[in-house]
Amino acid sequence: MAEEQEMPVVDRSYQRAVELTKDPVRPQRSNVPGKPMPGMQQMPTLNGEAHLTGVPSIYGMKEWLGELGHSSQDINRLNVIHVAGTKGKGSTCAFIDSFLRSHGKRTGSPRKTGLYTSPHLIYPEERIRINFKPLSRDLFAKYFFEVEDVLSKGTGRRPRYLQFYFLFALHTFIREGVDAAIIETHHGGEYDSTNVVDSPVVTCVTTLGLDHVQQLGSSMESIAWHKSGIFKPGAKAISAPAIPEAATMLRERAIEKGAALEFAEKDLVLPDGVMRLEPDVLRTNCSVAISAARAFISQTAGEKTSQLTDSDIISGIRQWSWPGRFQIEIEGENTWYLDGAHNDISLTAAANWFIENVKPATSSGAKVLIFAQITKVREGGPVVECLARALRGSIKHIIFTGYRRDSEAAVGRSEMTIDLPNLQKVYRETWQKVQPDANVIIEDTIEAALKTARKLGSENEGMQTLITGSQYLVGPALSLIKPDPEAH
């Protein structure tokens, strides 16, 4: 009698799931220029028009959802609030989630919220949250492999990284039975993979600025066209205040798509002197979130007369948090200011926030910047120049680093494709053109950068350090400055 062969043990752990998210189901890539797909709107000719290349991210999403067994109706039953914009998408989504949870605690509706954002700050499960708690690691692995097992067996073009993550999030929300899903776009809106949601309850556009110009165009008109692509017939559209040319485009797109558009001014219910609402950009984001939550409750309450109350709003602000965004951590005589800003508009806001906070301080103590942004030289140089001018000489010591940790033997994917030493040389030269007397230091790892900042503090009766440039810097830095005791 032949011996039975043992079945191979398949690793379906959280750790294996995280490894596979970094290199999910391999797509069959195409380098052909982008072209209109059936049922997709073609971008009109605009000033600063971006030339679409490759296959739009939304392409294939419905088919992959179908492979997973999910229909458009399944997605619509999630009661989606869809959020696009250039600056403040993440914090706005977190405010919306907080207000809905406050209302749910009081009234029982919504019972369960889902929140999808990207990128994560420290751990991958932060991208997919239930009632604001990151998905448990057991559920992360369970739902990941349910999606991966199906999509890895398909034929033809397969999902790319962000496409896969959003399919993973939708699958999770459906399995978990959330009755309100707040979804942040990746890039743009019209062609974004998250725009597979065809009947959201509410759509939002946060503050607009020039970002991802190769994809979205170099004019505010073009940016607004892409972002407002998430507007849908019958869904209330909320926007942060916008400059005239962007506001005009948003209005035109709302009419075109059959959406009622509201520009959310700063809400009068917001209390003064609350740290969670500083700097002022957070008040704008919070006001957009209040309008969105009110519209959502109005649309989903049915015959109930419930509404978002002032007490719901105050409670929502008190419980709100968004790590890595205008975050202050005090460590003895040293103070860390962390913000994941990465473009001109958000870096200027981060610089102003830092200056405002250090203004009351005495002249003693080192003022330090830790900055990392791994991108093409032609994009990184202007960003660093913008930050140098925004800080207006308020910082003497400048530390440029990468995203690598001491524990990582190899550099990350972005550092493999970019000549980091050359990029940092450009950063040094750019900064010293603006501030010739700056003490510019290059460090290989995030730990080394933090150690240097602390050393400057020990030599100068303490220090105040701004850490900014990328979430991929701020997240690891925060985990080192304030380790999570529950991390495992």
C-alpha positions as CSV (number, residue, x, y, z in Angstrom):
1,M,0.0,0.0,0.0
2,A,1.5,3.3,-1.1
3,E,2.2,5.9,1.6
4,E,0.0,8.9,1.5
5,Q,1.8,12.1,0.5
6,E,1.7,14.9,2.9
7,M,0.0,18.1,1.6
8,P,2.4,21.0,1.5
9,V,1.8,23.6,4.3
10,V,0.7,26.9,2.8
11,D,1.8,30.0,4.7
12,R,-1.3,32.1,5.1
13,S,0.0,34.3,7.9
14,Y,-0.2,38.0,8.4
15,Q,3.5,38.3,7.7
16,R,3.2,36.4,4.4
17,A,0.1,38.6,3.4
18,V,2.2,41.7,4.0
19,E,5.0,40.4,1.8
20,L,2.6,39.6,-1.0
21,T,0.9,43.1,-0.8
22,K,4.3,44.5,-1.8
23,D,4.3,42.4,-4.9
24,P,0.6,41.3,-5.5
25,V,-0.9,39.5,-8.4
26,R,1.5,40.4,-11.2
27,P,-0.1,42.6,-13.9
28,Q,0.4,42.1,-17.6
29,R,1.8,45.6,-18.3
30,S,1.2,47.7,-21.4
31,N,3.2,50.7,-22.5
32,V,0.7,51.8,-25.1
33,P,-0.6,55.4,-24.7
34,G,-3.8,55.6,-22.8
35,K,-7.0,55.8,-24.8
36,P,-10.7,56.1,-23.9
37,M,-12.2,52.9,-22.6
38,P,-15.8,51.9,-23.2
39,G,-18.1,53.9,-20.9
40,M,-15.2,56.2,-19.7
41,Q,-15.3,59.9,-20.3
42,Q,-12.4,61.4,-22.3
43,M,-10.6,64.3,-20.8
44,P,-11.3,67.5,-22.7
45,T,-8.6,69.9,-24.0
46,L,-7.7,72.1,-21.1
47,N,-5.0,74.6,-20.2
48,G,-2.2,72.6,-18.7
49,E,-3.6,69.3,-20.0
50,A,-2.0,66.1,-18.9
51,H,-1.5,63.4,-21.5
52,L,-2.9,60.1,-20.3
53,T,-0.4,57.3,-20.7
54,G,-0.8,53.7,-20.0
55,V,-4.1,52.0,-19.0
56,P,-6.3,54.2,-16.6
57,S,-6.4,52.8,-13.1
58,I,-10.1,52.4,-13.1
59,Y,-9.9,50.0,-16.0
60,G,-10.6,46.4,-15.0
61,M,-11.9,47.2,-11.5
62,K,-15.5,46.1,-12.2
63,E,-14.3,42.8,-13.8
64,W,-12.0,42.0,-10.8
65,L,-14.9,42.8,-8.4
66,G,-17.0,40.4,-10.5
67,E,-14.4,37.7,-10.1
68,L,-14.6,38.2,-6.4
69,G,-18.4,37.8,-6.6
70,H,-19.2,41.4,-5.8
71,S,-21.7,43.5,-7.8
72,S,-22.1,47.2,-8.1
73,Q,-25.2,46.8,-5.8
74,D,-23.0,45.2,-3.2
75,I,-20.7,48.3,-3.3
76,N,-23.6,50.7,-3.2
77,R,-25.0,49.0,-0.1
78,L,-21.8,50.1,1.7
79,N,-23.2,53.7,1.6
80,V,-20.0,55.3,0.4
81,I,-18.6,58.8,1.1
82,H,-16.0,59.3,-1.6
83,V,-13.2,61.9,-0.9
84,A,-10.8,63.4,-3.5
85,G,-8.5,66.5,-3.3
86,T,-4.9,67.5,-3.2
87,K,-4.4,68.3,0.5
88,G,-6.1,67.0,3.6
89,K,-7.9,64.0,2.2
90,G,-6.8,61.7,5.0
91,S,-7.6,64.0,7.9
92,T,-10.9,64.9,6.3
93,C,-11.8,61.2,6.0
94,A,-10.8,60.7,9.6
95,F,-13.0,63.6,10.7
96,I,-16.0,62.2,8.7
97,D,-15.5,58.8,10.3
98,S,-15.3,60.4,13.8
99,F,-18.5,62.4,13.4
100,L,-20.4,59.4,12.1
101,R,-19.2,57.3,15.0
102,S,-20.3,60.0,17.4
103,H,-23.7,60.1,15.8
104,G,-23.8,56.3,15.8
105,K,-23.0,56.0,19.5
106,R,-26.0,58.3,20.3
107,T,-28.5,57.0,17.8
108,G,-27.4,53.5,16.7
109,S,-26.8,54.6,13.1
110,P,-24.4,54.1,11.5
111,R,-23.6,51.0,13.5
112,K,-20.3,50.2,11.8
113,T,-18.0,52.4,9.8
114,G,-15.3,51.4,7.3
115,L,-12.4,53.7,6.4
116,Y,-10.0,53.2,3.5
117,T,-7.0,55.6,3.1
118,S,-3.4,55.3,1.7
119,P,-0.6,55.2,2.2
120,H,-0.2,53.6,5.7
121,L,1.9,55.4,8.3
122,I,3.5,52.5,10.1
123,Y,1.5,49.2,9.6
124,P,-0.3,48.1,6.4
125,E,-3.5,47.3,8.3
126,E,-3.9,51.1,9.0
127,R,-5.2,51.4,5.4
128,I,-8.4,49.4,6.2
129,R,-10.2,50.3,9.4
130,I,-13.4,49.2,11.0
131,N,-14.9,51.8,13.5
132,F,-11.5,53.5,13.0
133,K,-9.6,50.6,14.4
134,P,-7.0,49.1,12.0
135,L,-8.1,45.7,10.7
136,S,-6.9,43.0,13.1
137,R,-3.9,41.1,11.8
138,D,-5.9,37.8,11.7
139,L,-8.6,39.5,9.6
140,F,-6.0,41.2,7.4
141,A,-4.6,37.8,6.5
142,K,-8.0,36.1,6.1
143,Y,-9.4,38.7,3.7
144,F,-6.2,39.2,1.9
145,F,-5.9,35.6,0.9
146,E,-9.6,35.4,0.0
147,V,-8.9,38.1,-2.6
148,E,-5.4,36.9,-3.6
149,D,-6.6,33.3,-4.1
150,V,-9.3,34.4,-6.6
151,L,-7.4,37.1,-8.5
152,S,-4.2,35.0,-8.8
153,K,-6.1,32.4,-10.8
154,G,-7.6,34.9,-13.4
155,T,-6.4,35.4,-16.9
156,G,-5.4,38.6,-18.7
157,R,-4.5,41.8,-17.0
158,R,-4.2,41.6,-13.2
159,P,-4.5,44.4,-10.6
160,R,-1.6,46.7,-9.7
161,Y,-0.6,47.5,-6.2
162,L,-3.2,50.2,-5.3
163,Q,-5.9,48.6,-7.4
164,F,-5.4,45.4,-5.4
165,Y,-5.4,47.2,-2.1
166,F,-8.8,48.9,-2.9
167,L,-10.3,45.6,-4.0
168,F,-9.0,44.1,-0.8
169,A,-10.7,47.0,1.2
170,L,-14.0,46.7,-0.6
171,H,-14.0,42.9,0.0
172,T,-13.3,43.5,3.7
173,F,-16.1,46.1,4.0
174,I,-18.6,43.8,2.4
175,R,-17.6,40.8,4.5
176,E,-17.7,42.9,7.7
177,G,-21.1,44.4,6.9
178,V,-20.2,48.1,7.3
179,D,-23.1,50.5,6.8
180,A,-20.9,53.6,6.1
181,A,-17.7,53.5,4.1
182,I,-15.4,56.5,3.8
183,I,-13.1,56.1,0.8
184,E,-10.1,58.2,-0.1
185,T,-9.0,58.4,-3.7
186,H,-5.4,57.5,-4.7
187,H,-4.6,60.1,-7.4
188,G,-7.0,62.3,-9.3
189,G,-10.6,61.1,-9.4
190,E,-12.1,60.5,-12.9
191,Y,-9.7,57.7,-13.8
192,D,-8.8,56.6,-10.3
193,S,-9.5,53.0,-9.4
194,T,-11.6,54.0,-6.4
195,N,-14.0,55.7,-8.9
196,V,-15.5,52.2,-9.6
197,V,-18.0,53.3,-6.9
198,D,-20.9,54.4,-9.1
199,S,-23.6,55.4,-6.5
200,P,-21.9,57.1,-3.5
201,V,-24.1,58.9,-0.9
202,V,-21.8,61.9,-0.7
203,T,-18.7,63.0,-2.6
204,C,-16.1,65.5,-1.3
205,V,-13.3,67.5,-2.8
206,T,-10.7,68.9,-0.3
207,T,-8.3,71.8,-0.9
208,L,-6.9,71.7,-4.4
209,G,-3.3,72.5,-5.5
210,L,-0.8,71.4,-8.1
211,D,0.3,67.8,-7.5
212,H,0.9,64.8,-9.8
213,V,1.0,67.2,-12.7
214,Q,2.2,64.6,-15.2
215,Q,-1.0,62.7,-14.6
216,L,-3.5,65.5,-13.8
217,G,-2.2,68.6,-15.7
218,S,-0.4,71.7,-14.6
219,S,-3.4,74.1,-14.2
220,M,-5.9,74.3,-11.4
221,E,-8.6,73.9,-14.0
222,S,-7.2,70.6,-15.1
223,I,-6.7,69.4,-11.4
224,A,-10.3,70.3,-10.6
225,W,-11.6,68.4,-13.7
226,H,-9.9,65.2,-12.5
227,K,-10.8,65.5,-8.8
228,S,-14.5,66.3,-9.6
229,G,-14.7,63.1,-11.6
230,I,-16.0,61.4,-8.5
231,F,-19.2,63.5,-8.6
232,K,-22.2,61.3,-9.3
233,P,-25.9,61.9,-10.2
234,G,-28.0,62.4,-7.1
235,A,-25.1,62.4,-4.7
236,K,-24.5,65.5,-2.7
237,A,-21.1,67.1,-3.6
238,I,-19.1,69.0,-0.9
239,S,-16.0,71.1,-1.7
240,A,-13.5,73.1,0.3
241,P,-13.3,76.7,-0.8
242,A,-11.4,77.0,-4.1
243,I,-9.7,79.7,-6.2
244,P,-12.0,81.0,-9.0
245,E,-10.8,78.9,-12.0
246,A,-11.0,75.7,-9.9
247,A,-14.4,76.6,-8.4
248,T,-15.8,77.3,-11.9
249,M,-14.7,73.9,-13.1
250,L,-16.1,72.2,-10.0
251,R,-19.5,73.9,-10.7
252,E,-19.5,72.9,-14.3
253,R,-18.7,69.3,-13.5
254,A,-21.4,69.2,-10.9
255,I,-24.0,70.4,-13.4
256,E,-22.6,67.9,-16.0
257,K,-22.8,65.0,-13.6
258,G,-26.2,66.0,-12.0
259,A,-24.8,66.6,-8.5
260,A,-25.8,69.4,-6.1
261,L,-22.5,71.2,-5.1
262,E,-21.9,73.0,-1.8
263,F,-18.8,74.9,-0.9
264,A,-18.2,74.3,2.8
265,E,-17.1,77.5,4.7
266,K,-15.6,77.2,8.1
267,D,-18.3,75.9,10.4
268,L,-19.4,78.2,13.2
269,V,-19.8,75.3,15.6
270,L,-16.0,74.7,15.7
271,P,-14.6,75.7,19.1
272,D,-11.6,78.1,19.5
273,G,-8.3,77.2,21.1
274,V,-8.5,73.5,20.4
275,M,-5.1,71.9,19.6
276,R,-6.7,69.3,17.3
277,L,-7.9,72.1,15.0
278,E,-4.5,73.7,14.6
279,P,-3.2,74.8,12.2
280,D,-6.1,76.5,10.4
281,V,-6.1,74.1,7.5
282,L,-7.5,71.5,9.9
283,R,-10.5,73.7,10.5
284,T,-11.1,73.7,6.7
285,N,-10.9,69.9,6.6
286,C,-13.1,69.6,9.6
287,S,-15.7,71.9,8.1
288,V,-15.8,69.8,4.9
289,A,-16.2,66.7,7.0
290,I,-19.1,68.3,9.0
291,S,-21.0,69.1,5.8
292,A,-20.3,65.6,4.5
293,A,-21.5,63.9,7.7
294,R,-24.6,66.1,7.8
295,A,-25.4,65.3,4.1
296,F,-24.8,61.6,4.7
297,I,-27.1,61.4,7.7
298,S,-29.8,63.3,5.9
299,Q,-29.7,60.9,3.0
300,T,-29.5,57.7,5.0
301,A,-31.8,58.5,8.0
302,G,-34.9,57.6,6.0
303,E,-38.0,58.5,8.0
304,K,-36.0,59.1,11.1
305,T,-35.6,62.8,12.1
306,S,-32.1,62.3,13.5
307,Q,-29.4,64.8,12.5
308,L,-25.8,65.6,13.3
309,T,-25.9,67.7,16.5
310,D,-23.4,70.1,17.9
311,S,-22.7,67.7,20.7
312,D,-21.9,65.0,18.0
313,I,-19.5,67.4,16.4
314,I,-17.8,68.3,19.7
315,S,-17.5,64.7,20.7
316,G,-16.2,63.8,17.2
317,I,-13.5,66.4,17.5
318,R,-12.4,65.2,21.0
319,Q,-12.0,61.6,19.8
320,W,-10.5,62.5,16.5
321,S,-6.9,61.6,15.7
322,W,-4.8,61.3,12.6
323,P,-1.2,60.3,13.4
324,G,1.6,61.9,11.5
325,R,-0.4,65.0,10.6
326,F,0.6,68.1,12.5
327,Q,1.6,65.9,15.4
328,I,3.8,67.1,18.4
329,E,5.8,64.7,20.6
330,I,7.7,66.0,23.6
331,E,10.8,64.1,24.8
332,G,12.4,65.9,27.8
333,E,14.0,69.1,26.4
334,N,13.4,67.9,22.9
335,T,10.3,68.5,20.8
336,W,9.4,66.7,17.6
337,Y,7.0,68.1,15.1
338,L,5.9,65.5,12.5
339,D,3.9,66.1,9.4
340,G,3.6,63.9,6.3
341,A,3.5,66.8,3.9
342,H,5.0,66.1,0.5
343,N,4.0,68.8,-2.0
344,D,4.4,72.6,-2.2
345,I,1.1,73.5,-0.6
346,S,1.2,71.1,2.3
347,L,5.0,71.7,3.0
348,T,4.3,75.4,3.2
349,A,1.5,74.7,5.7
350,A,3.8,72.5,7.7
351,A,6.6,75.1,7.7
352,N,4.1,77.8,8.9
353,W,2.8,75.5,11.6
354,F,6.3,74.8,12.9
355,I,7.3,78.5,12.9
356,E,4.1,79.4,14.8
357,N,4.8,76.8,17.4
358,V,8.5,77.6,18.0
359,K,7.8,81.4,18.0
360,P,7.2,81.6,21.8
361,A,10.3,79.6,22.6
362,T,13.5,81.1,23.8
363,S,16.4,81.6,21.5
364,S,18.2,78.7,23.1
365,G,17.9,75.2,21.7
366,A,18.7,73.9,18.2
367,K,16.1,74.3,15.4
368,V,16.4,71.2,13.1
369,L,14.8,69.8,10.0
370,I,14.8,66.1,9.0
371,F,13.6,65.7,5.4
372,A,13.3,62.8,3.0
373,Q,11.5,62.6,-0.3
374,I,12.7,60.2,-2.8
375,T,11.6,61.3,-6.2
376,K,13.0,62.5,-9.5
377,V,15.6,65.3,-9.3
378,R,13.5,67.7,-11.4
379,E,10.6,67.3,-9.0
380,G,12.5,67.2,-5.7
381,G,14.6,70.3,-6.2
382,P,11.7,72.7,-6.5
383,V,10.0,71.1,-3.5
384,V,13.1,71.6,-1.3
385,E,13.5,75.2,-2.5
386,C,9.8,75.8,-1.6
387,L,10.4,74.4,1.9
388,A,13.6,76.4,2.4
389,R,11.9,79.6,1.5
390,A,8.8,78.8,3.6
391,L,11.0,78.2,6.7
392,R,12.6,81.6,6.1
393,G,15.8,80.8,7.9
394,S,14.0,79.6,11.1
395,I,16.0,76.3,11.0
396,K,19.8,76.2,11.2
397,H,20.4,72.4,11.0
398,I,19.2,70.5,7.9
399,I,19.3,66.7,7.9
400,F,18.6,64.9,4.6
401,T,18.0,61.2,4.8
402,G,16.2,58.4,3.1
403,Y,13.4,56.0,4.0
404,R,15.6,53.2,5.2
405,R,15.8,51.9,8.7
406,D,18.9,50.5,10.4
407,S,17.3,47.0,10.5
408,E,16.7,47.0,6.7
409,A,19.6,45.4,4.9
410,A,18.4,46.5,1.5
411,V,17.0,49.8,0.3
412,G,13.3,50.2,-0.6
413,R,11.8,50.0,-4.0
414,S,11.9,53.7,-4.6
415,E,15.5,54.0,-3.5
416,M,16.5,51.3,-6.0
417,T,15.3,53.3,-8.9
418,I,16.5,56.7,-7.8
419,D,20.2,57.8,-7.4
420,L,19.7,58.9,-3.7
421,P,23.2,60.3,-3.2
422,N,22.8,62.5,-6.3
423,L,19.3,63.6,-5.2
424,Q,20.6,64.5,-1.7
425,K,23.5,66.5,-3.4
426,V,20.9,68.5,-5.3
427,Y,18.9,69.0,-2.1
428,R,22.0,70.3,-0.3
429,E,22.9,72.7,-3.1
430,T,19.3,73.9,-3.5
431,W,19.0,74.6,0.3
432,Q,22.3,76.4,0.5
433,K,21.3,78.7,-2.4
434,V,18.4,79.9,-0.2
435,Q,20.2,79.7,3.1
436,P,24.0,79.7,2.6
437,D,24.9,79.4,6.3
438,A,22.8,76.3,6.9
439,N,24.4,73.3,8.5
440,V,23.4,70.6,6.0
441,I,24.0,67.0,7.1
442,I,23.4,63.8,5.1
443,E,22.4,60.6,7.0
444,D,21.9,57.1,5.6
445,T,19.1,56.0,7.8
446,I,16.2,57.4,9.8
447,E,17.7,56.2,13.1
448,A,20.9,58.1,12.3
449,A,19.0,61.2,11.5
450,L,17.1,61.1,14.8
451,K,20.4,60.4,16.7
452,T,22.0,63.4,15.0
453,A,19.0,65.6,16.0
454,R,19.2,64.4,19.6
455,K,22.9,65.1,19.6
456,L,22.3,68.7,18.4
457,G,19.8,69.0,21.3
458,S,22.3,67.8,23.9
459,E,24.7,70.4,22.6
460,N,22.2,73.3,22.6
461,E,20.0,72.9,25.7
462,G,17.4,70.9,23.8
463,M,16.1,71.0,20.2
464,Q,12.9,71.5,18.2
465,T,12.8,69.3,15.1
466,L,10.4,69.3,12.1
467,I,10.2,65.9,10.4
468,T,8.5,66.1,7.0
469,G,8.7,65.3,3.3
470,S,6.9,62.0,3.1
471,Q,4.7,59.5,5.1
472,Y,7.5,57.0,4.4
473,L,9.8,59.1,6.6
474,V,7.3,60.3,9.2
475,G,5.8,56.8,9.9
476,P,9.1,55.0,10.8
477,A,10.3,58.1,12.6
478,L,7.2,58.2,14.8
479,S,7.5,54.5,15.5
480,L,11.0,55.1,16.8
481,I,10.1,58.3,18.8
482,K,6.9,56.8,20.3
483,P,7.0,53.0,20.1
484,D,3.6,51.3,20.1
485,P,3.6,49.0,23.2
486,E,1.0,46.8,21.5
487,A,3.0,46.3,18.3
488,H,4.0,42.8,17.6
